[in-house]
Amino acid sequence: MKAFCKSFWQDTQGQDLVEYALAAGMVAVAAVAAMPALSTTVSTVFTKIGSIINSSVQ
């Protein structure tokens, strides 16, 4: 049993998958945190473009 626990503790197989999952989770959290500010900026840009187009058509 002691040998099994020692080999289990030193086994690094699958470690990369956990690291990639943590990195993907951090990217997802950052993306969700940035969305409100980004959506406001994009909305403002499209509103300005729309008003420019409307003023040039009339």
PDB file of N, CA, C and O in Angstrom, chain B, residues numbered from 101:
ATOM      1  N   MET B 101       0.824  -1.199   0.000  1.00  0.00           N
ATOM      2  CA  MET B 101       0.000   0.000   0.000  1.00  0.00           C
ATOM      3  C   MET B 101       0.867   1.260   0.000  1.00  0.00           C
ATOM      4  O   MET B 101       0.556   2.254  -0.657  1.00  0.00           O
ATOM      5  N   LYS B 102       1.959   1.187   0.756  1.00  0.00           N
ATOM      6  CA  LYS B 102       2.865   2.334   0.826  1.00  0.00           C
ATOM      7  C   LYS B 102       3.483   2.624  -0.542  1.00  0.00           C
ATOM      8  O   LYS B 102       3.635   3.783  -0.929  1.00  0.00           O
ATOM      9  N   ALA B 103       3.839   1.557  -1.273  1.00  0.00           N
ATOM     10  CA  ALA B 103       4.423   1.727  -2.604  1.00  0.00           C
ATOM     11  C   ALA B 103       3.398   2.314  -3.569  1.00  0.00           C
ATOM     12  O   ALA B 103       3.741   3.147  -4.409  1.00  0.00           O
ATOM     13  N   PHE B 104       2.155   1.889  -3.455  1.00  0.00           N
ATOM     14  CA  PHE B 104       1.098   2.437  -4.313  1.00  0.00           C
ATOM     15  C   PHE B 104       0.901   3.934  -4.061  1.00  0.00           C
ATOM     16  O   PHE B 104       0.801   4.714  -5.008  1.00  0.00           O
ATOM     17  N   CYS B 105       0.845   4.333  -2.800  1.00  0.00           N
ATOM     18  CA  CYS B 105       0.665   5.750  -2.464  1.00  0.00           C
ATOM     19  C   CYS B 105       1.843   6.579  -2.958  1.00  0.00           C
ATOM     20  O   CYS B 105       1.659   7.692  -3.450  1.00  0.00           O
ATOM     21  N   LYS B 106       3.054   6.039  -2.828  1.00  0.00           N
ATOM     22  CA  LYS B 106       4.242   6.760  -3.277  1.00  0.00           C
ATOM     23  C   LYS B 106       4.224   6.927  -4.792  1.00  0.00           C
ATOM     24  O   LYS B 106       4.526   8.008  -5.297  1.00  0.00           O
ATOM     25  N   SER B 107       3.876   5.879  -5.517  1.00  0.00           N
ATOM     26  CA  SER B 107       3.834   5.978  -6.974  1.00  0.00           C
ATOM     27  C   SER B 107       2.690   6.877  -7.436  1.00  0.00           C
ATOM     28  O   SER B 107       2.816   7.580  -8.439  1.00  0.00           O
ATOM     29  N   PHE B 108       1.586   6.855  -6.712  1.00  0.00           N
ATOM     30  CA  PHE B 108       0.461   7.723  -7.056  1.00  0.00           C
ATOM     31  C   PHE B 108       0.826   9.189  -6.858  1.00  0.00           C
ATOM     32  O   PHE B 108       0.458  10.031  -7.678  1.00  0.00           O
ATOM     33  N   TRP B 109       1.540   9.504  -5.789  1.00  0.00           N
ATOM     34  CA  TRP B 109       1.920  10.880  -5.500  1.00  0.00           C
ATOM     35  C   TRP B 109       2.914  11.416  -6.529  1.00  0.00           C
ATOM     36  O   TRP B 109       2.881  12.602  -6.856  1.00  0.00           O
ATOM     37  N   GLN B 110       3.791  10.562  -7.038  1.00  0.00           N
ATOM     38  CA  GLN B 110       4.820  10.989  -7.976  1.00  0.00           C
ATOM     39  C   GLN B 110       4.355  10.919  -9.428  1.00  0.00           C
ATOM     40  O   GLN B 110       5.059  11.397 -10.318  1.00  0.00           O
ATOM     41  N   ASP B 111       3.214  10.348  -9.680  1.00  0.00           N
ATOM     42  CA  ASP B 111       2.697  10.232 -11.042  1.00  0.00           C
ATOM     43  C   ASP B 111       2.215  11.594 -11.527  1.00  0.00           C
ATOM     44  O   ASP B 111       1.383  12.225 -10.875  1.00  0.00           O
ATOM     45  N   THR B 112       2.731  12.052 -12.668  1.00  0.00           N
ATOM     46  CA  THR B 112       2.353  13.358 -13.215  1.00  0.00           C
ATOM     47  C   THR B 112       1.510  13.214 -14.474  1.00  0.00           C
ATOM     48  O   THR B 112       1.252  14.203 -15.160  1.00  0.00           O
ATOM     49  N   GLN B 113       1.088  12.025 -14.779  1.00  0.00           N
ATOM     50  CA  GLN B 113       0.269  11.808 -15.966  1.00  0.00           C
ATOM     51  C   GLN B 113      -1.089  12.487 -15.778  1.00  0.00           C
ATOM     52  O   GLN B 113      -1.757  12.288 -14.763  1.00  0.00           O
ATOM     53  N   GLY B 114      -1.483  13.281 -16.756  1.00  0.00           N
ATOM     54  CA  GLY B 114      -2.743  13.996 -16.679  1.00  0.00           C
ATOM     55  C   GLY B 114      -2.605  15.387 -16.090  1.00  0.00           C
ATOM     56  O   GLY B 114      -3.580  16.136 -16.025  1.00  0.00           O
ATOM     57  N   GLN B 115      -1.402  15.739 -15.663  1.00  0.00           N
ATOM     58  CA  GLN B 115      -1.169  17.050 -15.065  1.00  0.00           C
ATOM     59  C   GLN B 115      -1.372  18.157 -16.094  1.00  0.00           C
ATOM     60  O   GLN B 115      -1.907  19.215 -15.762  1.00  0.00           O
ATOM     61  N   ASP B 116      -0.955  17.931 -17.330  1.00  0.00           N
ATOM     62  CA  ASP B 116      -1.100  18.948 -18.375  1.00  0.00           C
ATOM     63  C   ASP B 116      -2.565  19.270 -18.626  1.00  0.00           C
ATOM     64  O   ASP B 116      -2.915  20.429 -18.844  1.00  0.00           O
ATOM     65  N   LEU B 117      -3.412  18.271 -18.599  1.00  0.00           N
ATOM     66  CA  LEU B 117      -4.837  18.486 -18.832  1.00  0.00           C
ATOM     67  C   LEU B 117      -5.429  19.405 -17.771  1.00  0.00           C
ATOM     68  O   LEU B 117      -6.234  20.281 -18.084  1.00  0.00           O
ATOM     69  N   VAL B 118      -5.038  19.209 -16.540  1.00  0.00           N
ATOM     70  CA  VAL B 118      -5.532  20.053 -15.455  1.00  0.00           C
ATOM     71  C   VAL B 118      -5.041  21.491 -15.634  1.00  0.00           C
ATOM     72  O   VAL B 118      -5.793  22.440 -15.415  1.00  0.00           O
ATOM     73  N   GLU B 119      -3.784  21.646 -16.029  1.00  0.00           N
ATOM     74  CA  GLU B 119      -3.239  22.993 -16.240  1.00  0.00           C
ATOM     75  C   GLU B 119      -3.954  23.701 -17.386  1.00  0.00           C
ATOM     76  O   GLU B 119      -4.262  24.888 -17.279  1.00  0.00           O
ATOM     77  N   TYR B 120      -4.219  22.994 -18.474  1.00  0.00           N
ATOM     78  CA  TYR B 120      -4.949  23.588 -19.595  1.00  0.00           C
ATOM     79  C   TYR B 120      -6.375  23.956 -19.196  1.00  0.00           C
ATOM     80  O   TYR B 120      -6.889  24.991 -19.619  1.00  0.00           O
ATOM     81  N   ALA B 121      -7.001  23.138 -18.406  1.00  0.00           N
ATOM     82  CA  ALA B 121      -8.357  23.426 -17.948  1.00  0.00           C
ATOM     83  C   ALA B 121      -8.379  24.670 -17.056  1.00  0.00           C
ATOM     84  O   ALA B 121      -9.288  25.493 -17.163  1.00  0.00           O
ATOM     85  N   LEU B 122      -7.394  24.806 -16.189  1.00  0.00           N
ATOM     86  CA  LEU B 122      -7.315  25.999 -15.345  1.00  0.00           C
ATOM     87  C   LEU B 122      -7.062  27.250 -16.180  1.00  0.00           C
ATOM     88  O   LEU B 122      -7.654  28.299 -15.923  1.00  0.00           O
ATOM     89  N   ALA B 123      -6.191  27.145 -17.175  1.00  0.00           N
ATOM     90  CA  ALA B 123      -5.911  28.290 -18.051  1.00  0.00           C
ATOM     91  C   ALA B 123      -7.161  28.680 -18.834  1.00  0.00           C
ATOM     92  O   ALA B 123      -7.465  29.866 -18.961  1.00  0.00           O
ATOM     93  N   ALA B 124      -7.881  27.704 -19.355  1.00  0.00           N
ATOM     94  CA  ALA B 124      -9.110  27.992 -20.097  1.00  0.00           C
ATOM     95  C   ALA B 124     -10.156  28.625 -19.181  1.00  0.00           C
ATOM     96  O   ALA B 124     -10.889  29.519 -19.602  1.00  0.00           O
ATOM     97  N   GLY B 125     -10.226  28.177 -17.965  1.00  0.00           N
ATOM     98  CA  GLY B 125     -11.161  28.767 -17.007  1.00  0.00           C
ATOM     99  C   GLY B 125     -10.818  30.212 -16.693  1.00  0.00           C
ATOM    100  O   GLY B 125     -11.716  31.045 -16.572  1.00  0.00           O
ATOM    101  N   MET B 126      -9.535  30.524 -16.559  1.00  0.00           N
ATOM    102  CA  MET B 126      -9.125  31.904 -16.291  1.00  0.00           C
ATOM    103  C   MET B 126      -9.421  32.802 -17.485  1.00  0.00           C
ATOM    104  O   MET B 126      -9.833  33.948 -17.306  1.00  0.00           O
ATOM    105  N   VAL B 127      -9.217  32.304 -18.693  1.00  0.00           N
ATOM    106  CA  VAL B 127      -9.529  33.079 -19.897  1.00  0.00           C
ATOM    107  C   VAL B 127     -11.033  33.336 -19.967  1.00  0.00           C
ATOM    108  O   VAL B 127     -11.455  34.439 -20.314  1.00  0.00           O
ATOM    109  N   ALA B 128     -11.832  32.342 -19.647  1.00  0.00           N
ATOM    110  CA  ALA B 128     -13.286  32.505 -19.675  1.00  0.00           C
ATOM    111  C   ALA B 128     -13.748  33.540 -18.654  1.00  0.00           C
ATOM    112  O   ALA B 128     -14.618  34.358 -18.952  1.00  0.00           O
ATOM    113  N   VAL B 129     -13.179  33.512 -17.468  1.00  0.00           N
ATOM    114  CA  VAL B 129     -13.553  34.483 -16.438  1.00  0.00           C
ATOM    115  C   VAL B 129     -13.158  35.898 -16.873  1.00  0.00           C
ATOM    116  O   VAL B 129     -13.919  36.844 -16.675  1.00  0.00           O
ATOM    117  N   ALA B 130     -11.978  36.038 -17.460  1.00  0.00           N
ATOM    118  CA  ALA B 130     -11.529  37.352 -17.937  1.00  0.00           C
ATOM    119  C   ALA B 130     -12.432  37.859 -19.065  1.00  0.00           C
ATOM    120  O   ALA B 130     -12.750  39.047 -19.120  1.00  0.00           O
ATOM    121  N   ALA B 131     -12.841  36.965 -19.957  1.00  0.00           N
ATOM    122  CA  ALA B 131     -13.714  37.365 -21.061  1.00  0.00           C
ATOM    123  C   ALA B 131     -15.077  37.826 -20.543  1.00  0.00           C
ATOM    124  O   ALA B 131     -15.618  38.822 -21.022  1.00  0.00           O
ATOM    125  N   VAL B 132     -15.617  37.123 -19.592  1.00  0.00           N
ATOM    126  CA  VAL B 132     -16.910  37.504 -19.017  1.00  0.00           C
ATOM    127  C   VAL B 132     -16.793  38.830 -18.276  1.00  0.00           C
ATOM    128  O   VAL B 132     -17.715  39.644 -18.316  1.00  0.00           O
ATOM    129  N   ALA B 133     -15.676  39.053 -17.606  1.00  0.00           N
ATOM    130  CA  ALA B 133     -15.478  40.302 -16.875  1.00  0.00           C
ATOM    131  C   ALA B 133     -15.333  41.488 -17.826  1.00  0.00           C
ATOM    132  O   ALA B 133     -15.714  42.605 -17.475  1.00  0.00           O
ATOM    133  N   ALA B 134     -14.791  41.266 -19.020  1.00  0.00           N
ATOM    134  CA  ALA B 134     -14.562  42.352 -19.972  1.00  0.00           C
ATOM    135  C   ALA B 134     -15.786  42.645 -20.830  1.00  0.00           C
ATOM    136  O   ALA B 134     -15.838  43.702 -21.459  1.00  0.00           O
ATOM    137  N   MET B 135     -16.750  41.772 -20.880  1.00  0.00           N
ATOM    138  CA  MET B 135     -17.894  41.943 -21.775  1.00  0.00           C
ATOM    139  C   MET B 135     -18.728  43.196 -21.524  1.00  0.00           C
ATOM    140  O   MET B 135     -19.080  43.856 -22.501  1.00  0.00           O
ATOM    141  N   PRO B 136     -19.067  43.572 -20.307  1.00  0.00           N
ATOM    142  CA  PRO B 136     -19.903  44.766 -20.132  1.00  0.00           C
ATOM    143  C   PRO B 136     -19.259  46.033 -20.697  1.00  0.00           C
ATOM    144  O   PRO B 136     -19.925  46.809 -21.383  1.00  0.00           O
ATOM    145  N   ALA B 137     -17.990  46.248 -20.420  1.00  0.00           N
ATOM    146  CA  ALA B 137     -17.308  47.438 -20.933  1.00  0.00           C
ATOM    147  C   ALA B 137     -17.165  47.362 -22.445  1.00  0.00           C
ATOM    148  O   ALA B 137     -17.327  48.368 -23.137  1.00  0.00           O
ATOM    149  N   LEU B 138     -16.868  46.204 -22.948  1.00  0.00           N
ATOM    150  CA  LEU B 138     -16.697  46.038 -24.386  1.00  0.00           C
ATOM    151  C   LEU B 138     -18.015  46.215 -25.123  1.00  0.00           C
ATOM    152  O   LEU B 138     -18.038  46.813 -26.199  1.00  0.00           O
ATOM    153  N   SER B 139     -19.097  45.718 -24.578  1.00  0.00           N
ATOM    154  CA  SER B 139     -20.390  45.849 -25.251  1.00  0.00           C
ATOM    155  C   SER B 139     -20.832  47.307 -25.315  1.00  0.00           C
ATOM    156  O   SER B 139     -21.435  47.730 -26.301  1.00  0.00           O
ATOM    157  N   THR B 140     -20.540  48.069 -24.278  1.00  0.00           N
ATOM    158  CA  THR B 140     -20.872  49.488 -24.282  1.00  0.00           C
ATOM    159  C   THR B 140     -20.093  50.222 -25.365  1.00  0.00           C
ATOM    160  O   THR B 140     -20.646  51.060 -26.077  1.00  0.00           O
ATOM    161  N   THR B 141     -18.824  49.909 -25.484  1.00  0.00           N
ATOM    162  CA  THR B 141     -17.979  50.547 -26.498  1.00  0.00           C
ATOM    163  C   THR B 141     -18.445  50.200 -27.904  1.00  0.00           C
ATOM    164  O   THR B 141     -18.540  51.075 -28.765  1.00  0.00           O
ATOM    165  N   VAL B 142     -18.731  48.941 -28.135  1.00  0.00           N
ATOM    166  CA  VAL B 142     -19.192  48.509 -29.461  1.00  0.00           C
ATOM    167  C   VAL B 142     -20.532  49.155 -29.793  1.00  0.00           C
ATOM    168  O   VAL B 142     -20.747  49.583 -30.927  1.00  0.00           O
ATOM    169  N   SER B 143     -21.422  49.228 -28.828  1.00  0.00           N
ATOM    170  CA  SER B 143     -22.717  49.865 -29.047  1.00  0.00           C
ATOM    171  C   SER B 143     -22.550  51.337 -29.405  1.00  0.00           C
ATOM    172  O   SER B 143     -23.235  51.837 -30.298  1.00  0.00           O
ATOM    173  N   THR B 144     -21.665  52.022 -28.733  1.00  0.00           N
ATOM    174  CA  THR B 144     -21.410  53.433 -29.017  1.00  0.00           C
ATOM    175  C   THR B 144     -20.870  53.618 -30.431  1.00  0.00           C
ATOM    176  O   THR B 144     -21.293  54.525 -31.148  1.00  0.00           O
ATOM    177  N   VAL B 145     -19.945  52.766 -30.825  1.00  0.00           N
ATOM    178  CA  VAL B 145     -19.369  52.857 -32.172  1.00  0.00           C
ATOM    179  C   VAL B 145     -20.446  52.648 -33.226  1.00  0.00           C
ATOM    180  O   VAL B 145     -20.512  53.414 -34.187  1.00  0.00           O
ATOM    181  N   PHE B 146     -21.281  51.645 -33.078  1.00  0.00           N
ATOM    182  CA  PHE B 146     -22.314  51.380 -34.067  1.00  0.00           C
ATOM    183  C   PHE B 146     -23.373  52.483 -34.079  1.00  0.00           C
ATOM    184  O   PHE B 146     -23.926  52.789 -35.135  1.00  0.00           O
ATOM    185  N   THR B 147     -23.659  53.071 -32.944  1.00  0.00           N
ATOM    186  CA  THR B 147     -24.603  54.186 -32.904  1.00  0.00           C
ATOM    187  C   THR B 147     -24.045  55.385 -33.672  1.00  0.00           C
ATOM    188  O   THR B 147     -24.771  56.036 -34.422  1.00  0.00           O
ATOM    189  N   LYS B 148     -22.773  55.671 -33.487  1.00  0.00           N
ATOM    190  CA  LYS B 148     -22.152  56.777 -34.220  1.00  0.00           C
ATOM    191  C   LYS B 148     -22.121  56.508 -35.713  1.00  0.00           C
ATOM    192  O   LYS B 148     -22.379  57.407 -36.513  1.00  0.00           O
ATOM    193  N   ILE B 149     -21.810  55.286 -36.093  1.00  0.00           N
ATOM    194  CA  ILE B 149     -21.797  54.930 -37.531  1.00  0.00           C
ATOM    195  C   ILE B 149     -23.195  55.068 -38.102  1.00  0.00           C
ATOM    196  O   ILE B 149     -23.363  55.589 -39.205  1.00  0.00           O
ATOM    197  N   GLY B 150     -24.196  54.612 -37.373  1.00  0.00           N
ATOM    198  CA  GLY B 150     -25.578  54.731 -37.840  1.00  0.00           C
ATOM    199  C   GLY B 150     -26.010  56.179 -38.006  1.00  0.00           C
ATOM    200  O   GLY B 150     -26.689  56.521 -38.974  1.00  0.00           O
ATOM    201  N   SER B 151     -25.620  57.028 -37.070  1.00  0.00           N
ATOM    202  CA  SER B 151     -26.001  58.438 -37.190  1.00  0.00           C
ATOM    203  C   SER B 151     -25.283  59.107 -38.348  1.00  0.00           C
ATOM    204  O   SER B 151     -25.868  59.971 -39.001  1.00  0.00           O
ATOM    205  N   ILE B 152     -24.047  58.747 -38.627  1.00  0.00           N
ATOM    206  CA  ILE B 152     -23.308  59.284 -39.768  1.00  0.00           C
ATOM    207  C   ILE B 152     -23.980  58.863 -41.073  1.00  0.00           C
ATOM    208  O   ILE B 152     -24.135  59.676 -41.984  1.00  0.00           O
ATOM    209  N   ILE B 153     -24.371  57.612 -41.162  1.00  0.00           N
ATOM    210  CA  ILE B 153     -25.028  57.108 -42.365  1.00  0.00           C
ATOM    211  C   ILE B 153     -26.374  57.795 -42.559  1.00  0.00           C
ATOM    212  O   ILE B 153     -26.709  58.190 -43.676  1.00  0.00           O
ATOM    213  N   ASN B 154     -27.154  57.945 -41.480  1.00  0.00           N
ATOM    214  CA  ASN B 154     -28.454  58.615 -41.585  1.00  0.00           C
ATOM    215  C   ASN B 154     -28.316  60.077 -41.996  1.00  0.00           C
ATOM    216  O   ASN B 154     -29.122  60.576 -42.782  1.00  0.00           O
ATOM    217  N   SER B 155     -27.324  60.754 -41.483  1.00  0.00           N
ATOM    218  CA  SER B 155     -27.153  62.175 -41.821  1.00  0.00           C
ATOM    219  C   SER B 155     -26.668  62.344 -43.257  1.00  0.00           C
ATOM    220  O   SER B 155     -26.982  63.349 -43.896  1.00  0.00           O
ATOM    221  N   SER B 156     -25.910  61.383 -43.774  1.00  0.00           N
ATOM    222  CA  SER B 156     -25.419  61.505 -45.144  1.00  0.00           C
ATOM    223  C   SER B 156     -26.507  61.124 -46.164  1.00  0.00           C
ATOM    224  O   SER B 156     -26.455  61.582 -47.305  1.00  0.00           O
ATOM    225  N   VAL B 157     -27.461  60.320 -45.785  1.00  0.00           N
ATOM    226  CA  VAL B 157     -28.539  59.900 -46.688  1.00  0.00           C
ATOM    227  C   VAL B 157     -29.561  61.016 -46.829  1.00  0.00           C
ATOM    228  O   VAL B 157     -30.101  61.202 -47.919  1.00  0.00           O
ATOM    229  N   GLN B 158     -29.838  61.742 -45.804  1.00  0.00           N
ATOM    230  CA  GLN B 158     -30.882  62.760 -45.827  1.00  0.00           C
ATOM    231  C   GLN B 158     -30.404  64.012 -46.433  1.00  0.00           C
ATOM    232  O   GLN B 158     -31.161  64.978 -46.531  1.00  0.00           O
TER     233      GLN B 158
END
